[in-house]
Amino acid sequence: MPEGVNGQFFISPPPGSPHANTSGIVYKVLRPLYGVPSSPRALHKTLDGYFKSEGFTNAGFEESVWRRPADAEYAADIVISCHVDDSLIACSSLSVMRKFKSALLQRFTGTDEGPVTQYLGCQLIRDRPNRTSQLVQTAYTERLLHTFDMWDEVHTVATPMLPGTRLVKADCPDTPSPTLQRRYRSIVGSIGYLVQMTRCDMAFAYGQLSLFLHNPGPVHMAAAERALAYVRGTHDQGLSYSDPGADNRNVLTGWVDSDFAADSDTRRSVTGYIMSLNGAPISWRSCRQGGVTLSSSEAEYVAASAVAQENAYLRALLSGFDRAPLGPTCVWEDNAACILMSENPVNRDRSRHVDVKFHFLRERVRAGEIKLYKCWGSLNVADALTKSLPRPAFHKHAPFMHGTRRPYRPFAEPGA
């Protein structure tokens, strides 16, 4: 059990202990053991208690990020985030940061690795004079491609999936192949880590590949290896961030799209969205919706509701940093009926059956936290997260998904 028995943990005598071969004896665990599932939670509770005793509070709904406002003891804000036992500390004052790190290392045993260059398999490349930074996974990607023999003599491709294709159950074999399944799962899991961290351009391909982990066939394996071939040609790409200027900071923007009834096996639609801060992606998603929708407008409404939920989380997080966005978050949507549904509370014949939970979007619009705007379908960046686009369309959106180009104004004329 996560909390043990009445908050206590007991283990059998380990090999080599005095009672290793004695029955009826157990050892009481005085401290969490490394590798035990409950240990990360025990560490988190310890850190949380310490930080809050030092004047920190959680940022928004994020339980693993803490912030301490500037005060008499520390003359600058301090932000710290933790992933198990790896922590990042941010502060605008080096002297304040050194003072806090000294106090932290007196309380906990650890090491100060200096300015962050790598974290959780990602490399952080900063250009301080130009106020830019990049988040890439070059080393991880190279290791991944070597593992699956996709580094040397590989014909690279321009898109993660063959344009216009959909993976279906009909291509699953009657008898699963353990060897193929093992390789397929390893490939998809590795791609998933890329998508989660830095590669939103591969989110749709990953979502499609993930549907067939239970019984992949040769067609699915070919699609997975094509995704690796795309990674081979873009292994050094990631996310780029830059300072947009004092007047444009803390600007949260979103794009959302849906592909109606795209899954031919279930007839469910696909949701895709990207949220960007100051012009570069910080959150994205591509997934099959939880139920069947009856129209493209309803599918778009369900997708937009998912954006509203993510927007609530991000706005609360930014507020926790004292960087709350001014005004509602602008979310670009290419379906006019969806926009009207988000603003008009009338239950019309075509929308009154929509589940109550999706009307969270309408509530957030009323609260002034989010606002949907109409954009041209060909300019919707989230389109690349709902279907396998042809090369020209995909390459049109790719720079925005990497943060290498500033977001355009989607309501402009096509080509403007």
Buried (B, 14 or more C-beta within 10 A) or exposed (E): EEEBEEEEBEEEBEEEEEEEEEEEEEEEBEEBEEEBEBBBEBBBEEBBEBBEEBBBEBBBEEEBBBBBEBEEEBEBBBBBBBEEEEBBBEBEBEEBBEBBBEEBEEEEEEEEEEEEEEBEBBBBEBEEEEEBBBBBBBEBBBEBBEEBEBBEEBEEBBBBBEBEEBBBEEBBBEEEBEEBBEBBBBBBEBBBBBBEBBBBBBBBBBBBBBBBEEBBBEBBBEBBBBBBBBBBEBBEBBBBBBEBEEEEEBBBBBBBBBBBBBBEEBEBBBBBBBBBBBBBBBBBBBBBBEEEBEBBBBBBBBBBBBBBEBBBBBBBBBEBBEBEBEEBBBBBBBBEBBBBBBEEEEEEEEBEEBEEEBBBBBBBBEEEBBBBEBBBEEBBBBBBBBBBBEEEBBEBBBBBBBBBBBBEEBEEEEEE
